[in-house]
């Protein structure tokens, strides 16, 4: 049993309270099981063992992470398993400080089968258990064996409740009647859904395995936007997939953003779809799908016949044409959600919070923004989502729909002198329109500009420094808007990098590229530690906009590419454990299995010494080079250091 510093992060409704304590941490890992890299951690390990273990919960999919609870609208320390989600509820005492997620109900709703729409039964059946609350029976499928016996034989191992209530706490109420359904393995099996489980009847198996529980944890996480398995993403410009294929394969980003499918190209004339017009994009999406990445595909460009603002392809869609766009999206998603494309993540527009009055009509970004509207056109965009979202879900139950990446030019709560921050009200307009149930995640953009000064480049922007910089300040603002309306959504920073500002300075190549590697470590680490569902570098292909590419003009790796590969290699599947103290800088602790990774840097020229973690075995710089590792102290400066240890 090892000795580690474990940080429990407990979030209250309006703020965060951090408690740190030294504890004996017992973990259980499954080294012999392919693809299972996560470990059961205290206190979830004891709960897992005491309440059914592998048959009931399955293997762990993650370590403990801070995640938003959709019902409670707040964050909880959470660990996912193949069949369930375990949550720490610090407001509860005793055995109820760990509760199970309502996975069955969530998955049913995700499939468009809300329990309220399911046909109820007329009354009790002989030999069955009747649940008057939901009007369903639970029965056996064979003599003394089946769903009823399984439900009654399993329950939480807690003192006090009778067997009925222990089973109720583990599985919840039945939500459906038993019916043949196609499961995720492609088998037609009799299935009954419960609040926290899905029972499947397999009559061909031995008696102890005739009732199996569905892998709801796997399914729900599969349909979520990018998770903490890896938050590392890149964007590849159209026309560059083949030229960057080798580097893409080596980097293995979890998310690849692709711009774009053009509605105006496919349907220049209403009702006449010309799919051949986007054959190049089709070929590239097939290549991305075969690479095993998760493409995030932008759909934009309104055809002339559907434009609300004449001549503005990037602008809003006429209300009378919204159903036509919904039909187009249904066909588009139907085509590209299957192999070899496997596209399940869609982004509608790009920087829609830019006004049509400030960009050209065929701009690649914008332009739903309406300066005459107090919420800058967000309501009109929300109305589009409400019409389109149901059709996308009809085409692909696994589809995830994101708001077009928001530019968020400045913070309206701390407006810089002479700047109009009204465009930042766009998201509030979307939510106020009632569209909060018509998107799955929020995207935003966050660029920083290089300077030779040893400083936090994110804080150099006057527009967001009062909130903590471009990446974390914009995140904080978006979270505050969503929280005000009781909305919980994953957030992705889907465009960002360290750029050379044109005309204001020269950017010496060696200095810029070295600092871009330093910035990549900062960007991905902060994103991971602050709960972003993804962080996308713009772009993989080089030299990139304002010299921001991870590759150079010959598509050869720059240092920032090496930093990206390093982060994805070391931290894929890791769990953020909490902050570490670095004088004048920042530190973050991650764990993957029994290995810990400390990511540390200062935000100035200062150099400080920190105690080496117990079991230190390697030290890496930003591009992955090993440096001597001291068993006593580690020297930390402006360039990030990653320390690997096995306590």
N, C-alpha and C positions, 0 to 999 in steps of 0.2 A: 504494500500500500504506500503510495507516494505522498509527499508533502508539497502542496501547491497553494499559491495565493489565488483563491477563487472569488470573483466579484459577482455578487448577486445584484441584479439591476431591477429595481422595483419602481414602476412608473405609476404615479397617482394621476388623477384626472387632469390636473393643471401643471404638473411639474415632475421632476425626476429626483428621486432620493437614492443615493448610492451608499451601500453598506459593503465594507470589505472586512473579511475575517480569514484567518488561517484555519483550515479544516483538513481533516484526513479525508482525501477524496478517493472513493472506491469507484473504479470504472470497469466496465466489462466490454471488451472488444471482440470482434469476430474475424480474426485474421484469416481463417480458412475459408471464409464465404466470399466468393467472387462478387465484386462491385459493392460490397458493404464495407465502407471505410469509417463510418461513424461508430462511436462507442456510447453505451449507456452510461449515464453520469449520475452522480449523487444530486438530488435525492430520487431521481427518476428510476435508477437501477433497482432500488428496493421495492418501489411501487410495481415495476414491471414483473419482478420475481414473485411478489406476493399475490398478484391478481391474475395469474394465468400464463405469464411468460410468452413464449414464442407462438403457441397456437392462437392466443387471444390478440396479441399486439403485433407480432412479427418482428423483424429485425429493425434496428434504429436506422433512420434515413439521415438524421442530422444530430449534432450535439445540441446542447441548450443554446437558444438564441432569443433575443428580445423581438417579439412579433406582435402585431396588432391583432386583437381579438375583435372579429367583425360584429359580434353581438354586443359586447360591453363597450366598444369604441375606445379601448385603451390597450396599452401594450402589456404583455405578460411574458415571463420567461417560459419558453416553450421548447419541447423536444418532440419531433415527429418520428413515428414508426410506420411500418408498412401498412398497418391496419388502423392506426389511430393517431391522435395528437394529445400529448400530455402537457398540461398547463399548471404553473404555480400561481395560486390565488392567495397572496399574502394577507388578504383581509379575513381569510378563514382560519380556523384553528384545527388542530388534531388531524385526523385522517382526511379531512376535506380541504387541506391546503393544496392538494394536487387534484385536479379535476380533468375529465376527459372532454375533448371537443365533440360537438354534435355533428360528427362526420357524415352519418347517413342522411340527415336532414340537409346538410350543406350540399352534398353530392346530388341528391334528388333535385334540389332547387337549381343547381348548376345545369342539370339536364332538362330543365324546363318542366319538371314534374313535381311541383309544389304539393306538399301533403294535403293542402286544402282542396286541391283539384282531384285527388284520388277518390275513386268510388268507394264508399263505405259499405260495410256489411250490415245486414238487417238485425242481427242479434247473435247470442251465443250459440255455438255448435257443440254437440255432445262430445265429451272427451277432450275438449280444447280449453284454453284459458282465454277468457273474454276481457278486453280492455275497453271499458265504456268511454274513456276519454277520447280515444281515437276511432272507436267503432270498428275494431278489428280483432279477429281471433288469432291465436298462435296454437298450431296443432302439430302432431307428429305425422311424418310421412310414411312411417312403417310401424310395426308392432313394437311399442315401447322405445322407439328411436325416431329422432327428427328434431324439428325446430323447438317444439315445446320442451322436450327432455333436455336439450342443450341449454335453452334459456334458463330452465330451473336449476340445472346442475352447476352453473357458473355464476359468480357474483363477486363483488368487491370483498376483499378480506378485511372487513372493518367490524369493530365491536359495537353492538347496539341494535342495528336494524335486523329484521327477520330475513330469512332467505329470499322471500319475494322482493323486498326492497333492495337487498344487495344485488340481485339480478337486474332490477330496474335501474340502479345507479350505473351498472356496467354497460348495459345495452340500450336502456331507454325503452320508450313505448314503441309498439309496432306502428308503422306508418302506411303500410300497404298490405294487401292480401298476397298469399303465395301465388306467383304466376311464372310461367317459363319466360326467361329472359336470356339474351345473349350477353355473357360476361366479357370482361376485358381480355380473357384468353381465347375468345371466339367460341366458347362452349355454350350450348343451349341448356340451361339448368333452371330448376324451380328455385325461385328467389323471393325472399321477403325482406323488406327494408325496415330498419329500426332507427331510432334517433341517433344512435352512436355506432351502428354496425349494419352490415348486409349479410344475411344468412343465405348460403347456397347449399342445395341438396345434390349430393353426388352418389347415387345408388350403386354405382359400379365399384366404389372404393370399400375397403374394410370398414367395419362398423364405427371404429373410433375416428374415421376420417370422412364419414358420409356427410356430416355437416361441417362445412368450411366457412370461414369468414372472408368476405371480400377485402381486397387490398385497397381500402379507401384512402389511406395515406398516400400510396403511390399515385392513385388517380387524381386526387385533389392537387397534389404538388405538380403533377404533369401538366395540369391545366392552368396553373398559376403562371404569371410572368416570371422572368428569371429570378432565381432564389439565391440564397447564400451558398449553394453548392459552388458557385463562382459568380461574382458580380462583374467580372472583366468582359468588356465588349469592345468592338471596333466597328467603324463604318467603312464600307467599301463603295466607292463611287461606281455608278453604272459604267460599264465598259472596262472595268479593271479587275474583275473576278478572276479571269484566267491568268492575268499577269501577276497576281498576288497569291495564287493558289497554294504554292509551296509554303510561303510564310504564314498564310492563314491556317494551314494544317498544323504547322509547328507550334503556332501560338495557342491553338485550340480555344478561342474565346467562346464563352457560353452564348453570347448574343452577337449577331452580325446585323447591323442596320443597313438597309438598302433603299436607295432613293432613285427611282420610284416607278410605280405603275401609274400611267397617265390616263385618266378617264377620257380626256378629250381626244386621245389618239384612238382608243378602242371604239368610242361611240360619238364620232363627230356628227353623225346624224342620228337623231333619237330613234332608238329601237333597232339600229343596224350595227351589230357588233363586229368589229374587224380585229380579231385576236392576232392575226398575222402582223399587225402593225407593231406589236410589242414582242416579236419573236426573240429579239436579242435579250430582252429582260427575262423572257421565259427560259432561255438557255442558261442564263446566269443563275436564276433561282433554282434550276435543276442541279447545277453544280454545287450551290450552297447546301441544298438539301442532302445531296450525297456526301457532303463533307462532315455531316453529323452536327452542324451548328444549329442554333435556333434563329432563323431569319426573322427580323422585324422589318416589315415592308411598309413603306410609305405609299399611300394612295392620294394623288392630288391632281390638279388641273381640271377645272370645270369647262366642259364644252360650251361654245358660244350660245347654243340654244337654251342652256340651263343657267346662265350667269345672271345673278341679281344685279351686279354692276356691269353694265355693258363694257366689253373689252378687257375685263379683269378675270383671267383664267384662275388666278390664285385666290379670288374673292369668294364671297358667299354664294350659295346655290339658291335659286328662286324657290320659294315655298312650294309652288306648283310642280317643281321638278324633283322634290325630295324623294318621292316614291320611286321615280325613275333611277335615282342614284342608289336607293335601297335595292332595287332589282339588279342593278349592275353589280353591287357588292355581293349579293347572293350568288350570282354566276361566277364572279371573280374568286370568291372564297371556295366555292364548290370545286373549281378547276385546280386551285393551287394548295388546297389543304391535304391533298393525297400525294403519295409517292409519284415521282421522285422529289417533289418540291417540299412537302411537309411544312408548309407555312401555316402557323397558328397564331402569330402575333402581327397585328395590323395597327398602323398609325394613320389617322385621318388628317391629312394636311401636314404642313411643316411651318412652324412659327405663325400660327393663325392669329396671334395677338398683335401682328403688325397691320397697320392700316392700309387700305387700298389706295389712299391718297399719297403714300410715301414710297411706293414701289411701282415698277412697271407692271403691266397687266399680266405678262406671262412669267413673272418672277418665280423662281424655284422655292421661295419662301413667302409667307403671308397667305392671304391678306384679308381676313375676315374682320379686322379691326374697324370699328365705326366710332369716330370721335364725337358724334352727336348723341351717342348712347352712354348713359352713366356707367355701364359695365362693358363698354367698348366692343359691343357686338357678341359678347359671350353667350347671351341668350339665344341668338340666332344659330350659333354653332351648337348649342345644347338642343335646340329643336331638331337640327339635322341628326344628332346622335340618337335621339329618341325614335326617329323614323328608321334609321339604318341599323341600329344595334340588334333589334329582334331578328332581322333578316340574316345578319351575319351569323347569329347563334343557330338559326334554323339550318344554315348551310354547313356549319361545323360546331358541334357542341363543345369542342375543345378550344375554339377560337377565343383570343383575348384581344380586346379593343382598347387602344390607348389614345388619349388626347394628343393631337399634334404637338410636337415639342415646343414649349412656350419660350419665347425670347426673354421675357421679363427684363426689360431694359433698365429699370430702376425700382427701388423700394418705395412704394407710396406712403409708407409710414415714416420714412426718413428721406424725403426727396432732396436730392442734391440741388444746389442753387441753379435756377434757370432750366431745370428739366421737368418735363411733364410725365408723370408716372401713371397717368390714367390707364394705359394699356395693361398694367398689372392687375386691373380689376376683372380681366377677361375670365379667369377661372371662377371667380365668384358669380359672374353672370351665367356661366354654364350650370353651376350648382343651383342657383336661384331659379333657373328655368325648370327645375325638376328632373334634370338629366343625370342625377347622381347614380341612378341604377342603370344607366346606359353607357357606361364605360368601365373598364376593369383596372386601368392604371393611368397615372399622370406622367407625362414626360416634360422635361425642361432642358434648356441649354445653359452651359456655364463655361465661358472661356476666360483665361487669364493671359496677361501680356508679360513677356519677359523683360527684365531689366537686370543689369549686372549686380545690383545691390543684393546683399545677402539678407533677404527678407521674405516674408510669406507673400508670394505673388498674388494670391487670392485676395488679400486685404488691401492691395494697392488700388483697387477699383473703388472710387468714391461712391458709386451707386449702391454698393452692398456691404461696405466695410462695417457699418453700424450693426449689422446682423451677424457678422462672422465671416464675410467674404462671399465670393461669387458662388462657390459650390454649396457650402453649408448655409449661407445666408438665404439663398433662394429656396433651399430645401426647408428651412425654418419658416419662411413666409408661406409657402404652399401648405405646409402642415397646419399653420395657424388658420388659414382660410378654411381648409377642410374641417378642422376641429370645431370652428365656430358654427358649422352647420351639421355637426355630428356625423361627418362622412369619414370613412376609413378606406384608403386606397393605397396600394403600393406605388412608389414613386421611383422613376428611372431618370438619371441624368444622361440623356441620350445624344448629346453633342458637347464635347469639351476637349481642351488641350491647352498647351502653353504656346502662344503665338508670338510672332515678330510683328510689332505694330508698324504699319507702313508709313514712311515719311517722317516719323517722329524720332527715329534712332536707327543706327546700324546695328545689326545683330551678327556679331562674329560667329561663324559657323560652329567652331569647336565649343565655344562657351554656350551658345544656344542649345546645341544638341545634348551636351552634357547635362545642362539644367533641365531639359525636357525629360531626361531619364529620372532625375531627382523628383520632378513634378509628378511623373507617372506613379512613382511609389506613394507620394503624398495623396494624389487623387484617389487611387484605388483603395488605399488604406482607410482614408477618411470616409469614403463612400461605404465601404464594408462595415466600418465601426458605427456609422450613424444610421444604419438600417436602410440604405438605398437598395432597391431591388436590382439595380444594374448601373454601370458607369461605362459609357461608350466614348472611346477616343476617336476624334475626327481628324484625319482619316488614317486607315491602314496604308493605302496607296500614297506615294509621294511624288513630288515634294510637299504636296498638300496646300490647302488654303493658308496663306501667310506663313508658309514653311512649317506647318504643324503636322505633316505626315510622319507616321512611324517608319516609313521607308523613304529613301531618297529618290532623286529623279530617275535613277536606274533601277528602282525597286529593290535596292539593297538595304538591309536592316540598319537603322540608326540606333543609338543607345536607348532611346525610349522604347523601341520595339523589344530590345533585350530585357528591359525592366518589366514590360508587360508580360513577356513569357515567364520571367522569374516569379512575378506575383501569382500568375495562374498556376505555375508548377508547384510552388510551395504551399499556397493557401487554398487550392481547390479542395472543397469539402471541409474546410476548417470552420471552427466556431469562434466568434469574437467573444472573449472572456471579460474584457474591461480595459479601462485606461491605465497607463503606467506613468509615474511621475518622472519628468525630465525637466530640469531647471532651464527655463528659457526656451522650452521646446515642447515636443509632443511624443507620447509613447502609447502603443496599443498592443495588447496581448491577445494572441490567437492560439487555439489548440486544435490539432488534428490527431485523433487517436491518443497515444501517449506522448506525442511530441508537441512542444510549445514553440511558438514563433513570436519574438518581440520585435516590433518595428519602431525605430527610434530616430529622432532627429532634433536639431535645434533650429530656431527661426532667425538666426543671426550668425555673425562670425564667431560667436562664443563656442568654446569646446568644453565639455563637461565629462566627468567620469561617473559611471553608474556601476553598481554592483552587478557582476555577472550572475545570471540565473543559475540555479543549481542544475548540474548536468549539462552545462554548455558543451556543445560538440562542434559547432560550425558558426561562422560569421560571414555574411555576404554584403557586398556593396550593391549599389543600385542596378548594376548590369550583371549581377550574378557571380562576380569573382569572389572566391574565398579569400579571406584575410586572416592573419593570426588571431586566435581566440584565447584570451586570457582567462584563467580560472578565477581571477579575483575581480578585476575591473575591466570595463569596456569604455573606450573613448568615443564620445558621441559629438558630431559636429553638424554642419549644415547639410551635408550629404547623408541621406538616410542609411541606416545600418539595420540589417535583419539578422537576428540572433536565433539560431536553432538550438534547442535544448531538449533533453529527455530526463526529467527529474526522477 
